Amino acid sequence: MESLNQFLLLLDSLLGSAAYFPYVLLCVGAFFTIYLKFPQLRYFRSSWQCLFRRSQENTPGDTSHFQALTTALSGTVGTGNIGGVGLAIYLGGPAALFWMWMTAFVGMATKYVEVTLSHKYRVQTADGSFAGGPMYYMDRKLNMRWLAIIFAIAAVVSAFGIGAMPQINNIAQAMQATFALQPAVTGGVLAILLALVIIGGIQRIAKVTAKIVPFMAALYIIGGLAVATYQADNILPSLQAIVSGVFTGSAAVGGFLGASFAFAFSRGVNRGLFSNEAGAGSSPIAHASAKTTQPVDEGKVALLEPFIDTIILCTITGLVILSSNVWHQKHQNKFAYSDTYVLSQKYVENDAKDKQQLFAWLNQQNSEVELYSGKLQVENGVLVNDSVTLIHARSIAEAVTFSNPSGQLYSGEIEVKAGKITPNHVDINGLSLIHSTALTAKAFNQGWFGDWGQYIVTFSILLFAFSTSISWSYYGDRAMVYLFGNGSVIYFRISYILGFFVAAIADTTLIWNLAAVAVAFMTLPNLFAILLLHKDIKQTQQKSEQKVN
């Protein structure tokens, strides 16, 4: 398993986490923004009009415009809007949020293109339902069935790796941490609810998401604004911090040791894609079900996705985190071995030279920092070695204690190899930065609701993650129809529900890494395909505009 995990990490480093990947995403979005004359601006008003326009009863399709959008949004609005923003700010500082905005802006054009093409080349299947997505325009228009097969297989894998397993794992952990509810109970109850929804097909899925998405978005926005207005004096400085570091990176402040431009850029774009999935080819599968004979109309509706998902919801999260100042403060927490390093020198946070060296090391630049190898001596829970530095969550750890799982202070030796503590039975606790969902939850506690703010985050994770699981089941469903026909759907749904339940009580690290690779195998072929079809989309757009005029 460890060998497979390392192989997946290697593939991811060559694909989704590679230096070129964010540039490809932005460049494709920028190209269509200019080539199609800024559709995200020209069609923004008409997008809302299309969204609430009622379709005629005899119009081909399975869902309304609104239902198609909420189904797609339920797939994109997920833990990335809560924990993903916290991770981006933790890695890249406030400037990372700006690059999330830029990804969303150009992503609106990308989403418009891929959805319009998906709807144009959709098909009606044997059971009367509609199926669409990148695999259909790759096959029917480009005659690249081999590319369509790669995309469809990656979509099925991603359905498990994004939609089912990590989502329920996040829900189960949040429910256990907040309400002491056993993961097996959470997984069992939600697996039954998931089955009741997805077995009904796209029409039941669309009806459920049309009710869940507006409610969960309103809940999160109201909760976020309650925190941000409590810290109203910090909103303007937070916005200034976002903009000031756009091309220089984010400066060090508090326990945050700073982030370079490259780090802020790559993390912002990466988290932006994870949040709104523009270019990944997933949302077009949902939009292909919409009742309309005008593909461009559905493309207009789809460009609202990145706006709602990233520019509204992610900004709410970002402002909550930044205005509360918790993002650069150290908090008591249990250290994760994966986030912990031991350096073979004593570094002091208020020493300018030490801070510069750590900045370079954390941002993968040339530095004199050396990783420690050897044994750590611990007595009564306290580290005896005074010539090493513990780094946790990209910050210098303080007030560190070592204990047994039972809570007794530990005494003995701990082995370290190349800066990494060998996993053992010892728990490490102390003060350090925190990130992801834990950071967002901490920020929500700083508002009018006090410590009740964390329950907004927990309940939002429940709704966001569960709705994501619903939508991704449909994406995998349609990919299976393309690959093996309608008869394969029942087997996929059973496997999906079982995987959903098992992941509530299992480690999903491997499936996360597998999904990261699979999403790249969706995104890169899809971007390649829509670039080849740039003339097609322009002609389709021009014909639509002529009809309007």
N, C-alpha and C positions, 0 to 999 in steps of 0.2 A: 504493500500500500504506500509506503514511504517513497519507494522508487517511482511509482506511478504519479504520486503527488509532485515530486521533483520534476518529472518529465512535463507535467501540465504547467508548472511554474515556468519552465524553460520555454514552452510554446507560447505562453502568455507574454513573456518578455520579448518575443519576436513578433507578436501580433498586437493585442489590445493595449499592453503596457509599453510597447516600443515607442521610441521618441517620435517617429514619423506619424503615429496614429492620430493624435489630436490635430496635426496639421492637415491630414487628409480630410478629416471631418469638417474642419473649418473651411478649407479651400473648396470642397464640393458645395457646401452651403453658400459660401460667398459667390461662387460661380453662378449658381441658379438665382441668387438674389439679384445679381447684375443682369444676367442673361434674360430673365423674365421680368425685369424692371420692377424690382422690389414688391413682389406679390404680398408679402407680409404687411406692407403698409397700404398698398392700393386696395387690397381686398379685406382689410381688417374690419371695416364697418359692415360690408356685405356678408362677411363670415357669420356675424351674429344674426343677421337676417335669415341666412340659410339655415342656421342652427334651429331656429324656432318655427321654420316654415313647415306646414303639415303636408305630408305626401298624399297623393290620391290613392284610393284603395287598390286600384288595379296596377299601380306602379310596381315593377319587378323589384324584389328585394325582401329581406326578412325583418329589418328594423327601421325605425325613424332616424333622421339625422341626429337628434338628441341622444337616442339610445346608442347609436354607433359611437358617438363621441364619449359618452360616459363609460361604455365598455372599454374603449381604448384608454381613456384616462384612468380607469381602475387598474389597468395593467401598468401604467407608467407612474401614477401617484402611489408610492409605496414607501418602504423604509429608507429609500434614497432621499426622500424629501425631509426626513427626520434625522436619521443617522448619517446619511451621505453628506449633507451640508456640514454637520459637525466634524466629519472626517476631513472634508476639504479645507475647512478653516484651520483645523488642527495641523494639517500638513503644509498648507500654503499660505496661511494667514488670511486677513481680510481680503486681500487682492484676489484670492481664488474665487470669491463670489462674483467679481466683475467678469471673470472669464466664463463662469457659469451663465451669466446673462448673455454674453456674446455667443456662446454655444446655442443658447435658446433662440436668439434673434435669427441667426443664419439657419438654425435648425427648423424654424418655422417655414422657410422656403423649401428645405429638404423634405419636410413632412408633407407639404403641399404637393410636391412632385411625386413622391412615392405612392401617396394615397390616390391621387388622380389616375396614375397608371394602373394601380391595383384594381380600382373600380372599373376602368375601361376594359381590362382584359380578364375580368372575373368570368366564372362559368356557373351554370346551374347543374347541380349534381343529380345523381339518380334518385335521391329521396326528395327532390324538389327544392332543397336549400341551396344557398349560393356560397361559392368558395372563391376566394381571391387571395392576393398577396404577391410578393416578388416572384415566387416560383412560377406564377402564371404568365407574367410578362417576360420572364426569362425564357420560358418555354414557347409560348404562343407567338410572341413578337420577335424575339432574338434567335429563336430556334436553338437555344443552348440548354437542352434538357439536362445535360451533365451538371451545369451550374445550378439549375433549379433543384436537382436532387441533393447537391451539397447543401444548399440553403435549407431545404425542407428537413433534412436529417439534423442539421444544426438547430433548427427551430424546435424539433421534438426534444432534443437533449436540453435545450435552454428552458423548455417548459418545465422540466423537472428541476433544472439547476437554478432557475430564477423564480418561477412561479410557485412550485410546490414546496420543495424541501427547505430552502433557507427561510422562506416566509413563515412557515409554521414553527420552525426552530426559534426564530426571533420572537414570535408571539408567545410560545411556551416559556421562554426565558423571562420575558417581561411579566407574564402573569405569575410566574413563580416568585420573582423578585418582589413584586408589588403585593400580591395577595396570598403568597405561599401555596399556590395551587400546583399540584403535581403535573408535570409535563404530559404524562400519559392521559390524564383526565382532559386536559386542554386539547390534546391531539385527537382523542376519541370523539369528543363533542363536535369539534369543528370539522372533522373528517365526515361525520354524518351530515352536517349542514352543507358541506361542499358537495357531497354526492347528490343531495336533494336538488341542488341548483344546477349542476353541470349535466346531469342526466336528462334534463329538460331541453338541452340544446341552446342555440343562440337566442331564441325568443325568450326563454326563461332567464337566461344569463342577462340579457339586455334589460328585462324588467327589473331584476334585482339591482343591477349596477345603476340604473336610472334613479333608484331611490337611495342607494348607499352613498354614491359619489357626492351629490350636492350636500347631503347631511354632514359627511365627514369633512368636506372642504370647509363648510361654514363653521363647524366646531373648532377646527384647527386654526382658522383665521381669527375667530373671536378670541380664542385662548391666547394666540400669539400677540394680538394687539393689546390684550390686557397686560401682558408682560412688558411689551415695548413702551406703552404709554406710562407705565409705572416708572420706567427709566427714561422718560421723555427727553431729559437734558442730554442724554448720551446718544440719541439717534443721529443728530447732525455730525458729531465727531466720528461716529461709526461709519457714516457714509463717506466722510472725508478719508478715513483710513482705507476704505475699499478702493477709492479712486486714486489716492496718492501713491499707492504701491503698484499700480497697474504695470508699469514698465521698469520698475526698480526692484520689485519684490517687497515683502512686508518686513518692517523693521522689528528688532527685538523689543519686547516689552514684558515685564513681569517674568514669569517662568518660561515664556515663549522665547526661544533663542533666535528667531528670525527665519525667513524663507526667501530664497532667491527668486528672480523672475521666472526662471525655468520651472522651478518647483510649483510656484503659484499658478503658472499657465497650464502646465500639464495636469495638475490635480484639479483645477477648476474645469477644464475641458472634459477630463475623464469623468468627473462626478456629474457634469452637466449631461453627458451622454447617458450615463447610468440612470439619471433621473428622468429625462424626457424621451430617451430612446430614438431620437431623430436620426434617421439613416440606418437604423438597425433592421428595419423591415418588419417589425412585429405589429405595430398599429395598423398598417394597411390591411392586414388580415381581417381585423374587426370592421374597418370602414367599408370593406367590400360587400358587407351585408346590407348596407343602407339602401332604402327605397328611393331611387332617383334614376333618371335616364341621362343625367348630366354629370359625368365624372368630375368635372371641374368644381361643381358645387360641393361635392364631398371633400375635394381637396381643400377648398376654402374653409370648411368646417374643421378639418384636421389641423390647419395651421394655428388654431387656437390652443391646441394641446400644449406645445412648449411654453406658450404664454401663461396659461393657467398653472401648469405644473412647475415651471422653473421661475419665471419672472414674478409670479404671485406667491405661490406656496413656499418655494425655496428661499425667496427673499424674506418672507415672514420669519422662517427659521433662522436665517442669517442675522437679521436685525435683533431677534431675541437673544441670540448667543453673544453678539458683539456689544449690544447696549447693556447687557447684564455684567459684562467684563469677566465672566467665569472662564472664558476661553484661554486667558493667559494666567489664571490663578491655579495654584497647586491645591489638590484636594486629596483627602484621605481615601485610599482605594487599595484593592488587592491587585498586585502586579501580575500581569500576564507574562509568561516566560518569553513569548514571541516578541514582546515589546521591550524586553529588558536586555541591556548590554552592560558589560563590565569593562571599563577603560583602565589601562595600566598607568595612570597618573592621577593625581588629585587636582581636580578643576574646581575653580571658585566662580560662582555666578556673577559676582560684581567686579571681577577682574576683566578688563577690556580685552587683553590678549587671549585669555582662556575662552572668553565668549566668541571671539573671532575664529579660534581654532575649532570650537564645537560647531559653529555656524557652517564652516567649510565642510566638516565631516558629515553633518546631518544633511547637507544639500549636495552630497556626492561630488564635492570638489576636492582638489589636492589639499591635504592637511597633514599635520604631524601627529595626529591622534593615532594611538596604537591600542589594539584590543588586547585584553589581558588573558593569559592562559596560566592556569595553576590552580591552587586551592585557596578558598576563602575560609578564614577562621572565624567562627561565630561562638560567642559566649553569652549565655542567658538572653538569646535573641538579638544581640547587638554584634555588628560586624567589627572585628578587631583590626583587620587590615586598614591602615590609615594612608596607604599610598595608591589607592584605587578609587574610581568614581563609578557609582551606579547611575546608569541612564535608564529612565523608564518613560515611555510615551514622549520621546524627543525632549526630555527635560531632565535636569539634575535632580535625582531623587533625594528626599530629605526624611529625617525621622524614620528610617527604615528599621523594621523588626522582622525577625525570622521565627516562625512558629510551626508546630505540628498541626495537622488538620484538626486535632482535638482542642487547639488553642493554647497548649503549653509552649512556653518559650523554648527555642531550639538551641542546643549547644553541640558543636561538632564541626566537621569540614564539609565544604560544598565545592564540587569540582567545576571548573570553568574552562572551556575550550574555545579559543578564538573569540573571546568576548561573550560567548553564550553560556549561560548556566545550564548544566546538564539536568534535564527534568528529573525531579525526585519527589519525595513526600513532604517537602518543606514548603510552607506558604510564605510569601513575601508581601508585607504590607508597608505602606508609607505614604508620603506626600509627593504627588507628581501631577502633571497635566493629565486630563482625561479627554476622551474623544468619542466620536460617533454618537450613538443614542444616549449614552451616559452623560455626555456633555449637554445635549439638548434638554434632557430631563432636569439636570442641575440648573440650567438657565431658566426653565419654566417655573422653578421654585422661587425665583427672584421677583415675582410680580404680585399683583393684587391677591392672587389665590394662595400665596405662601407655599407651604409644602404640599398643598393639594394640586399644585401645578404639574407634578410628576404624573398624576393620574390622567391628566389630559393627554400627556405623551403616551402613556400605556394604552389608553383607550384608542388613541389615534393609530398606534402601531397595530392594534387588533383589527381595526377597520381597514387601514391602508393595506396591510399585508394580506388579509383575507380576501379583499377585493382583487388584489394582484393575482392571487392564486386562481380565482375564478376566471379572469380574462386569459391568463396564460394557458389554462386548460383548453380554451377555445382555439388558441393559436396552435397548440400541439395537435388538437383535433383536426383542424383544416390541413395541417402539414401531413398528417397520416392519411387523410382522404386523397391528397395528391399522390402520395407514394404508393398506397396499397388499396385505395378505394374505400367506400362507405363501410364495408364489413369490418374493417380494422378498428373503427372508432370505439366500439364497446370494450375491446381489449386495452386500448390506450387509456380509457377513462378508469377502468378498474385498477390498472397499474398506477395511474396518477393518484388516485385516492389512497391506495396502499402506501405509496411513497410519501405522501403527505403525512400520514399517521406515523410512520416509522421515523421520519425526520424530527418529530417532536421530542423524541427521546435519544436521538443519535447525533454524533458529531458530523456536521455538514461541511467541514473544511474542504474535503476532497471534492464534493459536488459543487461548491462555490468556485473552486479553481477550474473544474471541468466546464462550468457555465461561462466563465470568463473567456475560455478558449472558444466555446461554441458561439458565443455572441459575436466574436470577431469573425467567425466563419459565416455568420449571417450578415454582418455589417459590410465587410469588404466586398463580397460578391454583389450585394445590393447596390452599393455606391458605384461599382463598376457598371452594373446594368443600367442604372438611371442616367449615368453619363453617356452611355451609348445611345440612349433614347432621348437625348436632349432636343433633337429636332421634332420628335414625336410629341413631346409635352408642349412645345411651343406652338405647334400646329393645332393641337387640341385646345390650347388656351385661346388662340386667335379665333377659332371657330365658335367657341363659347362666347367670346366678346362680341362677335358679329351678330349672334342671335339676340344678345341683350340689346344691342344698338338697333 
